[in-house]
Amino acid sequence: MRKSYYAAHVYMILGVISGLYSREFTKAHDFEGDTQLDLMHTHLLALGMLAFLIVLALDKQFQLSGTKLFTNFFWFYNAGITISVAMMFVHGTETVLGSHVPEAVPWIAGLGHTLLTVGLILLFVLLGKRLNEPVKTGPVPTGPATTAPVQTGPAGPESARTSP
């Protein structure tokens, strides 16, 4: 579970830094308009931080980590985010600078999105397996049952009153 926590934390930091970079870089170059840099900020926070916080909660509930499927999900998904966001960085920076964006950038970004998809499929396969497992119940306690003594009062309207 710590891997998901650390991943969420790293993506939160990178998301905030990328938002700062986008704002300051476009301002420094007097660029007005849309750029991939704006999307980089959102992708890191949504697909990175928020997704791993959700995975952390699911892991706590369904014990997902520690399996080969989870490890494969973790690395495919992180590789997908890394490649996709790196290409957003290159594309956005080249756009702000007024440079030609290499034709390979969208192809590589597509590879990143494909890895993200593979990671999500692995996560859903693992989650589906966990949901199909029988519910584990704890041992039933044995021994004498203990109950708190029941206090009884006088019958009648006085028993309904509370003391000041």
C-alpha positions in Angstrom: 0.0 0.0 0.0 2.9 2.3 0.6 3.8 2.3 -3.1 0.3 3.7 -3.9 0.7 6.4 -1.2 4.1 7.4 -2.4 3.0 7.4 -6.1 0.0 9.7 -5.2 2.4 12.0 -3.2 4.9 12.2 -6.1 2.1 12.9 -8.6 0.7 15.6 -6.4 4.1 17.3 -6.2 4.7 17.0 -10.0 1.1 18.2 -10.7 1.6 21.4 -8.7 5.1 22.0 -10.2 3.8 21.4 -13.7 1.0 24.0 -13.1 3.5 26.5 -11.9 5.8 25.7 -14.9 2.9 26.1 -17.4 1.8 29.5 -15.9 5.3 30.9 -15.6 6.7 29.6 -18.9 3.8 30.9 -20.9 3.9 34.2 -19.1 7.7 34.6 -19.7 7.2 34.0 -23.4 4.1 36.2 -23.7 2.2 33.2 -25.0 -1.6 33.4 -25.1 -3.6 30.4 -26.1 -4.0 26.7 -25.5 -1.0 24.4 -24.9 -0.4 20.9 -23.8 1.3 22.3 -20.7 -2.2 23.1 -19.2 -3.2 19.4 -19.7 0.0 18.1 -18.1 -1.0 19.7 -14.8 -4.5 18.1 -14.9 -3.3 14.7 -16.0 -0.7 14.5 -13.2 -3.3 15.4 -10.6 -6.2 13.3 -11.9 -4.5 10.3 -13.4 -1.7 10.4 -11.0 -2.6 11.6 -7.5 -6.4 11.0 -7.5 -6.1 7.6 -9.2 -3.5 6.4 -6.8 -5.5 7.6 -3.8 -8.5 5.6 -5.1 -6.2 2.6 -5.6 -4.9 3.0 -2.1 -8.5 2.9 -0.7 -9.3 -0.2 -2.9 -6.1 -1.8 -1.7 -7.0 -1.2 1.9 -10.4 -2.8 1.3 -9.5 -5.7 -1.1 -5.8 -6.4 -0.4 -4.7 -5.8 -4.0 -1.0 -5.1 -3.5 1.6 -7.9 -3.0 0.3 -9.7 -6.1 1.9 -10.1 -9.5 -1.1 -8.5 -11.2 -0.8 -5.4 -8.9 2.9 -5.1 -9.6 2.2 -5.3 -13.3 -0.6 -2.7 -13.1 1.6 -0.4 -11.0 4.5 -0.4 -13.5 2.4 -0.3 -16.7 0.3 2.5 -15.3 3.2 4.6 -14.1 5.1 4.1 -17.4 2.0 5.2 -19.3 1.6 8.4 -17.2 5.3 9.2 -17.4 5.5 8.8 -21.2 2.2 10.6 -21.8 3.1 13.6 -19.6 6.6 13.8 -20.9 5.2 14.1 -24.5 2.8 16.8 -23.2 5.8 18.6 -21.8 7.7 18.4 -25.1 4.7 19.3 -27.2 3.6 22.2 -24.9 7.1 23.6 -24.6 7.7 23.5 -28.4 4.3 25.2 -29.0 5.1 28.1 -26.6 8.5 28.5 -28.2 7.0 28.5 -31.6 9.1 25.5 -32.7 8.0 22.6 -34.8 6.7 19.7 -32.8 8.4 16.5 -34.0 6.1 14.0 -35.7 7.2 11.3 -33.2 5.7 13.1 -30.2 2.0 12.1 -30.9 3.1 8.6 -31.6 5.0 8.3 -28.4 2.2 9.9 -26.5 -0.1 7.2 -28.0 2.2 4.6 -26.7 1.9 6.2 -23.2 -1.9 6.1 -23.4 -1.7 2.4 -24.5 0.4 1.6 -21.5 -2.1 3.4 -19.3 -4.9 1.3 -20.8 -3.0 -1.9 -20.2 -2.4 -0.8 -16.6 -6.1 -0.1 -16.1 -7.1 -3.4 -17.6 -4.8 -5.2 -15.2 -6.3 -3.3 -12.2 -9.8 -4.2 -13.2 -8.8 -7.9 -13.7 -7.3 -7.9 -10.2 -10.2 -6.1 -8.7 -12.6 -8.5 -10.4 -10.7 -11.5 -8.9 -10.9 -10.0 -5.5 -14.6 -9.3 -5.7 -15.3 -12.9 -6.7 -13.4 -14.3 -3.7 -15.6 -15.5 -0.8 -16.0 -13.2 2.1 -13.6 -14.0 4.9 -15.1 -13.8 8.3 -13.2 -13.8 11.6 -13.4 -16.5 14.2 -16.5 -16.7 16.3 -15.7 -16.0 19.9 -16.3 -18.9 22.3 -16.9 -18.8 26.0 -19.5 -17.3 28.2 -21.3 -14.3 26.9 -21.0 -11.2 28.9 -23.7 -8.6 29.0 -23.9 -5.3 30.8 -26.3 -5.4 33.8 -29.7 -3.8 33.0 -30.7 -1.1 35.4 -34.3 -1.1 36.3 -36.2 1.7 38.1 -39.5 2.1 39.6 -42.4 1.7 37.2 -44.5 4.7 36.5 -44.0 8.3 35.4 -41.1 9.0 37.7 -38.9 6.6 35.8 -39.2 8.7 32.7 -37.9 11.8 34.5 -34.3 12.8 34.3 -32.5 14.2 37.3 -31.3 17.8 37.1 
